[in-house]
Amino acid sequence: MQVYAVLIAVLVNLSASLQFGGLKSTFSPFKNRQHSMGQPTMLRQEKQSPRAICQLVNWRACHRTSVALVFIAPTALALATSLGSAVSLAPTLLVDTGISKVRSGKAIIRAAMPALTTDRESLRLSLDGFRVEGDPRLVPEALDDILAPWRGKTLSFSEYEQAIHAVAAYLRVNGHPNAQVRMSRALVGGGAVMIAIDGLSENSPLIAAAEVTPKVDVKRFKFSGLSLVPESELQTVLSELSGKPLTAAEMEDAAKKVADYLRAKGYPLVQAYLPPQRVDTGEIEIKVQEGRLDGTLGRDGLTVSSAGIRVKTEIIEEFLMRGAKPGEALRVVDLERAVLLASDLPGIKTITTQIEPGSQPGTTQIKATVEETKVFAVNIMTDNYGSRYTGQARVLGQAQLNSPFGYGEQLSLNAVKSSLMSSSRLGVQAPVGSSGLKVGAAYSPLRANFGLDMAILDLNSKADIGTVFVSYPLIRSAENNVNVGLNYDNKHFITDLTWGRENDRRVNLATLGASGDFIDKLG
C-alpha cells in the first residue's frame, strides 16, 4: 500500500525553501487531527547563515516567502492530519455473509442484517399430464393410476420428485429392477411433463436411482420492490439467462446476480430472492429488498448513544442523517462520509455505527455509539532546533479546548519560546451546518531579536498576523480525501535596526488552496 500525501507535502515545502534564496523559516504543524485549511501551526526557525538572516531586512523578499508559506502550511497540515485516518484501516465490505463492515480510523460501520433465501417449496408448477418417452415396450397409459395423485395440481419441485420416484418404484416392483426414470431433459411448461424411461431389462442386478432435475422454460424475468435502477438495466444483466430452460438452482443464481449488481453500485444491504410463485408460466419474479431506512424508529431511523457530554447529541444526529435518509436505500458511500465528518468534530474520538433490521421486512435502522475525548488537551515539549541567532533551546506547547459549548467548536493555542524569540497562534474554529463546512479565525504574533554577530545591528522584528478562513471537504472517505480552503490574512511587519525603524509594512493576502491524500490499491 502506497501513501502519496507525505511525498507531495515534502516536495512542495522543499521547492519553497529553494525558491526563496535559502530562507529556512517553515511552518511545522503539531499533531492535529482536524481536516481544515488554516489550522493552528507553529513557526519553526532553523539554523541560518548571516546572509539568510540579513535577508529578513528585505521585507519584500520576506513578503514573497510568506505568500508561499501561508499556502503550503495549511496544505501540508491537512495532508498530514487526514493521513492519520486514511492509513489506519482500509474499508472492507462483507456482503455475501449478510454482514457489512467498513472501518476507517475514527469511524466504524457494521451491518447485521439477516440474509434472505429462496424457499424452493414456494416455487409452484401446474401439472396437467405426462408424456412418456424411451422404451417402446412401455405403454404410457399403464402409469396413469400411479401419477393420478399429482395430475391436475400445482406442485412444488419436491412434489415433482415424489411423482418421478413413484414411477421408478412401480416399475422396479413390477419386473423392471433396472428401470431408470429421468426428468433431466424435460421442460416443465404448458402443463405437461416429459418423462424418459430406460433400462426395462429384467436381467440386470443393479437398481438405478431416479434422476430428477426439472427445468423451467424461462421466457423473461420481472422484478418487484425495485426502485434503485430501471428494470431494463437488470434485464440486461440477466440477458444470458432469459429464454432458456433453468433449474431452481439456476433461477436462484439469477436472483443472486441481481443482488450482487446492486451491491456493487453502492447499496450493500440489497437482497434479492424468488418469492412464492408459479413458475410454469415462464415469467419468473425476483423480489428485491433494498434495505430502506425505517424512519419510524429513533430519530428518522437513527439512534445515537453515549454522546452529549462533549458534543450535543442533536449535532451528531444532524451529521449522520446526511448519510441516511428515512425511506431511502442505504448507500455505504454516503454513510461513510457522514460518519467520518461527524468523527472529525473536536471532542469525538470514534463513532461506531451498527446497521440492524427495522420494524418492517426489508427495512433497516442505524444505531451509533459515540466515544468522546476530554474537553482539554495539552502538549509541551522542548528541543534545541531553534536558530543560533534567536536561541537554539526552545520550549513548545499546544493546548486545545474541544467543544466547550457542545457544538463541535475548538479553541487552540500554539506557542514557541526561545531566549530571543517568541511566537504563538490563538485560533478558533466551528462547523457551519452538518456538511463539513468550517469557519475560523486566528491571531499570530511573533517577536524576535537577533544576537551573536547580528547583535551589532541591534536587529529586532515583530509581526502580527490576523487570519480568517473557511474550509470544505469535497471528498471525505477512508481512501481518498480532498479539502478546499480560503484564507484571508492581514499582516503587519516591523523591523528596527540600530539607526532606527527600517520597515513598517502592512500586507493583505487572500489564498485559495486545495489539499488531499489517497491510498492506492497496489497492495
Secondary structure as UniProt FT lines:
FT   HELIX           5..19
FT   TURN            20..22
FT   STRAND          25..28
FT   TURN            37..38
FT   STRAND          42..45
FT   HELIX           50..54
FT   HELIX           55..57
FT   HELIX           59..88
FT   TURN            96..97
FT   STRAND          101..104
FT   TURN            105..106
FT   STRAND          107..111
FT   HELIX           120..122
FT   STRAND          123..127
FT   STRAND          129..134
FT   TURN            136..137
FT   HELIX           140..143
FT   HELIX           144..147
FT   TURN            148..152
FT   STRAND          153..156
FT   HELIX           157..173
FT   TURN            174..175
FT   TURN            177..178
FT   STRAND          180..182
FT   TURN            184..185
FT   STRAND          187..189
FT   TURN            190..191
FT   STRAND          192..198
FT   STRAND          215..218
FT   STRAND          220..224
FT   HELIX           231..237
FT   TURN            238..243
FT   STRAND          244..246
FT   HELIX           248..264
FT   TURN            265..266
FT   TURN            268..269
FT   STRAND          271..273
FT   STRAND          277..278
FT   TURN            280..281
FT   STRAND          283..289
FT   STRAND          292..293
FT   TURN            295..298
FT   TURN            300..301
FT   STRAND          302..305
FT   HELIX           313..321
FT   TURN            322..323
FT   TURN            326..327
FT   HELIX           332..343
FT   TURN            346..347
FT   STRAND          348..357
FT   TURN            361..362
FT   STRAND          363..372
FT   STRAND          376..383
FT   TURN            388..390
FT   STRAND          394..402
FT   TURN            404..405
FT   STRAND          410..417
FT   STRAND          421..431
FT   TURN            433..434
FT   STRAND          438..449
FT   HELIX           452..457
FT   STRAND          460..476
FT   STRAND          480..497
FT   TURN            498..499
FT   STRAND          500..519
//
